[in-house]
Amino acid sequence: MKRVYVFLASCALLTGSLVAESDFETAFPEFVDQYCVKCHGPEKQKGDRRFDTLALPINDSATLIHLQDMLDMLNLGEMPPEDEEERPDVSTLLKSIEQLTHTIETHHELLASTDRQTVLRRLNSREYLNTIRDLFQINTSLFDPTQSFPPDESVDHLDTLGDHLVTSGYLLDRYFEAADEIIEKVFAVREMPPVGSWHFTDNFRKLQGLDAVMEKLCNYEYILLLDLPSSIQHIGAYGTISDFISGVPYDGYYRIEVLAEAKNRKHDYIRRISSTNPNQPLELGIVPGNILVGDIGMPQHIEPVLASFTLPDDQPEWYEATVWLDAGYTPRFIFPNGTVNARSANRQTFAEVAPTLNGELVNDFQNRRFITLKYGKLPQIRIHEVKITGPFNDDWPMSPQKTVLKGNRFVPARVGEFLEAFATRAFRRPATSEEIGQLMTFYEQRLLGGVPRFRAFKETLKRVLCSPGFLYLHEPADEDGQLSGYALASRLSYFLWSSMPDEELLELAKDERLSGPIILHEQVLRMLGDPKADALVKNFVDLILTLKDLGSQPPDDRAFRIYFERNLQKYMYEETLYFARHLYDENRPFTDLIDADYTFINEPLSELYGYEGIRGLDLRKSQVQDPRRKGVLGHASILTVTANGIDTSPVIRGVWLLENILGSPPSPPPPDVEPFDPDTRGAVSLRDQLEKHRKNPTCYECHRKIDPLGFAFETFDPIGQIRTNYKNEVAVDCSGMLPDGASFESVTELKQILLERQSQFARTLTTKLLTFGAGRRMGAGDRREIDRIVQQLHDQGDGFRDMIELVALSEVLQKK
């Protein structure tokens, strides 16, 4: 009987049908009096719980806690106890659970709701960095003062919700450090630096694990690159200049010239040593390195790639690129399509060449690497000369100083003017006379304390960067909730650019013209066409498609070697990013996310997908050659981020679809439910394992929504390769039936079912974009606006860019 109670209770918990609050307040106390008060009333309080004093409706946290405890016990079938003579019949129990569930869920929604208003919202780390970039016109490709910031809390993967962007004491300390780092960098050089020139032809030491070998091989006369930067073990992954480890002396653009050649591209070691593809030209890349960041031979990061070149075979040639380097950074050289594991290559190659060489030489174990490199003909890149020239600062003073000093040198008599202009830009609105007065008071106090004028000025600028006016979005509104001009300018810019408004937006806000429908539409179109809108596309990929988590659970390096051999994590991410960018640029229908017959791949991805005719590392638009791969649901990035690093997980993939396509995330599991055990005895496939898991009635209702969606994608392994069988040779079964009776036999058929629910998908994406842009959850009162956007979008042709435009122009983003 208890199992029946649990099953029925679970159905009530997960269906969440609507119940009138007045019915609950009348009927539920009667249920409590009849079945609960005997053990939880004035005479007994089992488990320290007393229910006869509960007051409805819920108006305090204590009542909520007691009702949640009661619901948990009812769902588990543990209350009323089985040995009680008087127990409710099934219909009474179901009705009471349904009423209680709805009331608790409604109250939780009210607690989470901000009453359709965005609460005080601070800049997240991404917005902070972009704002610093635009406020100072500073190059942040290598400069990131937010690296020590704690991670921003996210809700449903979105990190712009004001009520979750809390500010801790630890974060405040980091803000002080960041402000100091930023201002000191802006004014690090106050006189135009001279152009320097460096030329290196030998003494190329500091190659990880190869110093002694290189001395014997060529007396350090060239840099040798063997393996790719993401190799499991590095030997010659990074090339550095030992006489230039302190890096360039100033920020700026530098011309890098490299005399390099590709050797041994055509070889027969592929797969046996996980080496380069003989059909693919060798690639040389330049990345920034800094001895303070990590080991000079193996830095902690290799991004961004500053320049890359395709090298012809056995022909030393000069290659040139002009790149930005911060002071202290030096160019490092990488082999993007090199050998995945040079140590293994050395062992296997040595075994082949050793029998042909002098026995005395071969028997010297210390010479193994030397022998391999000299006679083994491993694929490699050699760099013979490097020239560095710069910095080239045609415009002086540099832009960061110009923005602060209004194009002038520091003049003490104009400090007030400088501070007012800077604070106004930093606050994204006119600084008040009170704020300017406080800044001037601080400046003067520093002078009285003996601080030199320019230093006092810099410390006052740092105070601006630590003030609420900079760290938080100021969003005043009129009595109808309409945002002020400056607040609207910031709302739009942080939605579309993840950064501060530009001068044009602020000028329109100043004249109170921005909120006019014609001008607002013109500005949204202008902003959508600005290169800074790339931030929105990347946010869509990272946060809404959840690819920010790609790499957090990498696959097993033994079972999925190709993932590491071909540097696939990088290319997987780029495929989806390029796809989203195309969707945006061409205003393609948002349904392309489900069924596009095109994608953007390169040779490594084509190997993963089993495609023919794709060569090189550059991603290019290509026709989908397998219908199962249509849309992003066939992208290796999505399929990898929804695996668990060891095997596929239909639950994870099913939940991802419910959350991001259908907009109906499952309820949290009931209490005390055993977690899914992938090692269930007697199971021969994941389907069998989950079938055993669903035998727990408390799991059934939820998993019947999740599992069929996930099973459809079992045709893809943990890194997105097509498969027909599991490792134990059991055939993959991708069929399923959705709760509404719709059935399918393959992932292709499931996608057709999803396309039939186009409006539901449109509503999901619209809701997520509105939540991201407004910085708050959408409530019941927003449903009308969401429906309006979805209908207008359909009338306009369902373009993805049109969707973003309609969201930007929506009432939700224009109001508090």
C-alpha angles and dihedrals in degrees: 000000000000091000089055091051091049093049094049092043090053091052090054093046095051102039093059096195118185118269126186110249092221091056089053094049090053104037104035097059087055089054090050093048093050102042110017113032094071090072099021105040141086095304100041132023105185111192088010089283123135117182105172091080096053112127122208139244097047109257105155140039094247092061090047091052093049093049091047090053090050092050092049092054092047092050091051091050090235096118131092087031117246092239092060113111094215114054128159119256119246097264093049091048092048093050093048093049091047092051094045093046093051093047094050093045091049091051092049090051090052091050091050094042121094090203092257091303130113111237122218104304128198126203113269118226094267093050091045093055094046091048091052088050093053098035093057099023086234127159107246099176089109101013118082118162090177096069092102094047115113115249115276114245113248134200116209086349092302116122102190102079108125098211091057099044094090123176116225130190088250091055091049089056089051090051090056091050092047093050090052092048093048099048094043090052093049092055099031092113120033099171124059107266120231121250110255132197130206127185123189124188104157146359090078097168132147095076108152109256096346107083098108093039093051092051090056095039101049109343090252093298095139141023113248121209118190114154137037119261095249093055118141088235123021125218106146102001097124130041118206139173109242093202092053104047093124089063132215116337098227141029113261149087117310131190111230118197120187131186103206143155138194118233132195098000091155107064140135099234098096114132092358090075099011090246136156124304108260090213093057123078115241116259129216120201135187119215132173119260133188126184089215091058097055149315108333089231097047117023123201092244135021100194137140104045103218096194140348136198138192111228126212118225121278095342117120106216138167119251124189137194135164110221139170117252128179118222109281094028124115131190114261124192127227138185102223094189099034132127114306095217117017093180091062089044090054093052096048096041092048090054090057101044100037097078091060096054137078109290096226091054093045094051091060101094091195090064095057096103091043091052092047094051096042099045107012099076095217116179108267147152122230123201112198103175138015128194124189123188130177167334098246106197104168090166116058135215090039118246097259092060092043092056092054099039096036092242095310139099119261110286114182092209090061098050093112091052092047093049095048093050092046095046091048091055093042093050093045088229136059111296110238123241088246092055092048090048091053091050092049091048090053091049093050092047089055089052091051088053090059098259114148115251099249093046090049088051091052092049090052090052088053089054089056090055091052096047125104090242089067102032096047134052110244106217113173117171138189124249091278091054095253110150119240117253094260092045091051091049090055093043090055097042095049090047097048102026106019085228145082124297117269125235094270093056092046092050091053090047090051091056092044090239101116097085093057107113096234096046092041090054092048091051094048090052090048092050093047088056094049118102088236087072085077083084091066092051090050091047089052091054095042101041110021096035087035096227090140083085095054108124095022088108106027118192124258108283093219099048095041105033094154089067089065099029093059099034088241101168090069094046094044090057093045092051092060093040092052089046093052090046090053091047088054099041095047096036089233118182111277087232087075083082086072106032112013111147091208136065141165117255143150134205097284091051091045088056090052091049096042093240125152132220101032116124134177136023098273113103114233136177109273138175116257105247097193120049090216088068097057115131128358090303085076095047115113089225094063093041092050097045089051093052124081101235093258107050141346119286117207088190094057093044092045093050090048090056093046092050101040106027107025098028093222108112114191121253118259112271116268115260123282094014111151111246119247108277112207090199097061106160117249095018116131099183140018088257090058091046093053091044088060090047091052091056084083099089092214088063100043103080095050097041093051085067097041107038102056091054091050094045091058089065095050086100084079123067123220093286097039102264117146114252136175098190139034121239090270089056093249108146117251112246113203098174124115149149126234121222091259091058098258108142134195139181100205144019088259091059091046090055089055089054090050091051089055086060093055095137090053090052091047090052091050094053093042092051092049093048091048091049091049094047099042095041093229141083119269114247136197090273090062095057094090092055092046091052091049092053093048092050095046090046090054091049089053095050103270095270116175093223090048088055091055091046092051091049091050091051095043126119088241093065094041095055135065 
